[in-house]
Amino acid sequence: MAGVASTGPAPEGGGALGSLDRLVWRVEQAFALTAAYCILALMLIAVVQIVGRTLFNRPIFGYIDMVEIAMTTFAFLAISYAERLGSHIRMEIVVGRFKGRALWLAEIVGVLAAMFVISVLTYYGWEHAMRAYTNGDSTIDAEYSWWPSKMLVPISFALLWLRLLVSLIGYLRLFKTPTAEPVGIFVPESPEAAAEREAREALGEGAGGRPEERR
């Protein structure tokens, strides 16, 4: 997996593509924050469940159902956020050797393939969620409705598809003008650059701050 070259879109610039990138990024941040709050809430509920069952023999009714329903927030809500940061695993044994237009063409092909797969998953995810809504699908124990949880899947995939579209435009722009500044895409670091950055960060933290702060 390549190192992360940046932590998100540039604060300004990039024209219309940069503005779209930042707009999608704000939605991605909101989704990721929602997922984080859901994880925190479930952890607190787990504490109450353990204490209640152990000390008072009063477990939370429907706790397992809550965990099942919450799984979609952990697995899907932050998927587009991770895509923008390049936090997913990238196999770059071949692609990592490419430069210039060859690299951007390979990225374009990969993004198009991903958009096709996500389009199919979004469609069938929506169909599955609507079927759960229509049929009144619910959990076995507490009988919580399944459709809100299942609806998060196509919504998250739709946001990921939009992120891939922004990336596609960014790669097409670089394919046309390889010397242009990258906008709307994740630019991976080389292993050498990642090692150098991690070494600088380690030295800065070990000395009580960044090197710039000690000057």
C-alpha positions as CSV (number, residue, x, y, z in Angstrom):
1,M,0.0,0.0,0.0
2,A,1.4,3.4,-1.0
3,G,1.9,6.1,1.6
4,V,-0.6,8.9,1.8
5,A,0.7,11.9,0.0
6,S,-2.0,14.3,1.3
7,T,-4.7,14.4,3.9
8,G,-7.5,15.7,1.6
9,P,-8.3,18.4,-1.0
10,A,-6.4,21.6,-1.2
11,P,-8.2,24.4,0.7
12,E,-8.5,26.5,-2.5
13,G,-7.7,26.5,-6.2
14,G,-8.2,23.9,-8.9
15,G,-11.1,25.6,-10.7
16,A,-14.4,23.9,-11.0
17,L,-12.9,20.5,-10.4
18,G,-11.3,21.7,-7.2
19,S,-14.6,23.1,-6.0
20,L,-16.4,19.9,-6.7
21,D,-13.6,17.9,-5.0
22,R,-14.0,20.0,-1.8
23,L,-17.8,19.8,-1.9
24,V,-17.6,16.0,-2.1
25,W,-14.9,16.0,0.6
26,R,-17.2,17.8,3.0
27,V,-19.9,15.2,2.5
28,E,-17.3,12.4,2.9
29,Q,-16.1,14.0,6.2
30,A,-19.7,14.1,7.5
31,F,-20.2,10.5,6.6
32,A,-17.0,9.4,8.2
33,L,-17.8,11.4,11.4
34,T,-21.2,9.8,11.5
35,A,-19.6,6.4,11.3
36,A,-17.2,7.3,14.1
37,Y,-20.0,8.5,16.4
38,C,-21.9,5.3,15.7
39,I,-18.9,3.3,16.7
40,L,-18.5,5.3,19.9
41,A,-22.2,4.9,20.7
42,L,-22.1,1.1,20.1
43,M,-19.0,0.9,22.4
44,L,-20.9,2.7,25.2
45,I,-23.9,0.5,24.7
46,A,-21.6,-2.6,24.9
47,V,-20.3,-1.3,28.3
48,V,-23.9,-0.9,29.6
49,Q,-24.7,-4.4,28.2
50,I,-21.8,-6.0,29.9
51,V,-22.3,-4.2,33.2
52,G,-26.1,-4.9,33.2
53,R,-25.7,-8.5,32.4
54,T,-22.8,-9.2,34.8
55,L,-23.9,-7.2,37.8
56,F,-27.7,-7.0,37.6
57,N,-28.6,-9.8,35.2
58,R,-30.4,-7.2,33.1
59,P,-29.0,-7.3,29.5
60,I,-30.2,-4.7,26.9
61,F,-33.0,-6.1,24.9
62,G,-32.1,-6.3,21.3
63,Y,-28.4,-5.7,21.8
64,I,-27.4,-8.2,19.1
65,D,-29.9,-6.7,16.7
66,M,-28.4,-3.2,17.3
67,V,-24.9,-4.5,16.5
68,E,-26.2,-6.2,13.3
69,I,-27.9,-3.0,12.1
70,A,-24.9,-0.8,13.0
71,M,-22.5,-2.9,10.9
72,T,-23.4,-1.0,7.7
73,T,-22.2,2.3,9.3
74,F,-18.8,0.7,10.0
75,A,-18.3,-1.0,6.7
76,F,-19.7,1.5,4.2
77,L,-20.2,5.1,5.4
78,A,-16.5,6.0,5.3
79,I,-15.6,4.1,2.2
80,S,-15.6,7.2,0.0
81,Y,-13.5,9.1,2.6
82,A,-11.0,6.3,2.6
83,E,-10.9,6.4,-1.2
84,R,-10.1,10.1,-1.3
85,L,-7.2,9.6,1.2
86,G,-5.9,6.6,-0.5
87,S,-6.3,4.6,2.7
88,H,-7.3,1.5,0.8
89,I,-4.8,-1.2,-0.3
90,R,-3.4,-0.5,-3.7
91,M,-1.4,-3.2,-5.6
92,E,1.2,-1.1,-7.5
93,I,3.7,-3.8,-8.5
94,V,3.0,-2.9,-12.2
95,V,1.3,0.4,-12.1
96,G,3.9,1.9,-9.8
97,R,6.5,1.6,-12.6
98,F,4.5,3.8,-15.0
99,K,5.1,7.4,-15.5
100,G,3.4,10.3,-17.3
101,R,0.5,9.4,-19.6
102,A,1.0,5.7,-19.1
103,L,0.3,6.0,-15.4
104,W,-2.7,8.2,-15.8
105,L,-4.1,5.9,-18.5
106,A,-3.8,2.9,-16.1
107,E,-5.5,4.9,-13.4
108,I,-8.3,5.8,-15.8
109,V,-8.9,2.2,-16.7
110,G,-8.9,1.2,-13.0
111,V,-11.4,4.0,-12.1
112,L,-13.7,3.1,-15.0
113,A,-13.7,-0.6,-13.9
114,A,-14.4,0.5,-10.3
115,M,-17.3,2.8,-11.5
116,F,-18.9,-0.1,-13.3
117,V,-18.7,-2.4,-10.3
118,I,-20.0,0.3,-7.9
119,S,-22.9,1.1,-10.3
120,V,-24.0,-2.5,-10.2
121,L,-23.7,-2.7,-6.5
122,T,-25.5,0.6,-6.0
123,Y,-28.4,-0.6,-8.2
124,Y,-28.8,-3.9,-6.5
125,G,-28.2,-2.4,-3.0
126,W,-31.1,0.0,-3.7
127,E,-33.3,-2.9,-4.9
128,H,-32.5,-4.9,-1.8
129,A,-33.2,-2.0,0.6
130,M,-36.5,-1.2,-1.1
131,R,-37.5,-4.9,-0.9
132,A,-36.8,-4.8,2.8
133,Y,-38.9,-1.7,3.1
134,T,-41.8,-3.1,1.1
135,N,-41.8,-6.5,2.9
136,G,-41.3,-5.0,6.3
137,D,-38.1,-7.0,6.9
138,S,-37.0,-6.8,10.5
139,T,-34.4,-8.4,12.9
140,I,-35.3,-11.7,14.5
141,D,-35.2,-10.7,18.2
142,A,-36.3,-7.1,18.7
143,E,-37.9,-6.8,15.3
144,Y,-36.1,-3.6,14.4
145,S,-36.7,-2.5,10.8
146,W,-33.8,-3.5,8.4
147,W,-34.4,-1.0,5.6
148,P,-32.8,2.1,7.1
149,S,-29.6,0.1,7.6
150,K,-29.7,-1.5,4.2
151,M,-30.4,1.9,2.6
152,L,-27.1,3.2,3.8
153,V,-25.3,0.8,1.5
154,P,-26.5,2.3,-1.9
155,I,-26.2,5.8,-0.4
156,S,-22.6,5.1,0.5
157,F,-21.9,3.5,-2.9
158,A,-23.5,6.5,-4.6
159,L,-21.1,8.9,-2.8
160,L,-18.2,6.6,-3.7
161,W,-19.3,6.6,-7.4
162,L,-19.3,10.4,-7.3
163,R,-15.8,10.4,-5.8
164,L,-14.7,8.1,-8.5
165,L,-16.2,10.4,-11.1
166,V,-14.2,13.3,-9.6
167,S,-11.1,11.1,-9.8
168,L,-11.8,10.2,-13.4
169,I,-12.0,13.8,-14.4
170,G,-8.8,14.5,-12.5
171,Y,-7.0,11.6,-14.3
172,L,-8.4,12.6,-17.7
173,R,-7.1,16.1,-17.1
174,L,-3.6,14.8,-16.3
175,F,-3.7,12.5,-19.2
176,K,-4.3,15.5,-21.5
177,T,-1.7,17.7,-19.7
178,P,0.7,15.5,-17.7
179,T,2.5,18.6,-16.3
180,A,-0.7,20.0,-14.7
181,E,-1.1,20.2,-11.0
182,P,-3.0,17.1,-9.7
183,V,-6.6,18.1,-8.6
184,G,-9.3,15.8,-7.2
185,I,-7.1,12.7,-7.0
186,F,-5.0,10.9,-4.5
187,V,-1.3,11.0,-5.5
188,P,0.6,8.1,-3.9
189,E,4.1,8.4,-2.5
190,S,6.9,6.3,-3.6
191,P,8.3,3.9,-1.0
192,E,11.4,6.1,-0.7
193,A,9.3,9.3,-0.1
194,A,7.1,7.5,2.3
195,A,10.1,6.2,4.3
196,E,11.6,9.7,4.4
197,R,8.4,11.3,5.5
198,E,7.9,8.8,8.3
199,A,11.5,9.2,9.4
200,R,11.0,13.0,9.6
201,E,7.8,12.6,11.6
202,A,9.4,10.1,13.9
203,L,12.3,12.4,14.6
204,G,10.0,15.4,15.1
205,E,7.8,13.5,17.6
206,G,10.8,12.0,19.4
207,A,12.3,15.4,20.0
208,G,9.2,17.0,21.3
209,G,7.8,18.5,18.1
210,R,8.4,19.0,14.5
211,P,11.8,20.0,13.3
212,E,10.5,23.4,12.2
213,E,9.2,24.1,15.7
214,R,12.6,23.5,17.3
215,R,14.4,26.2,15.2
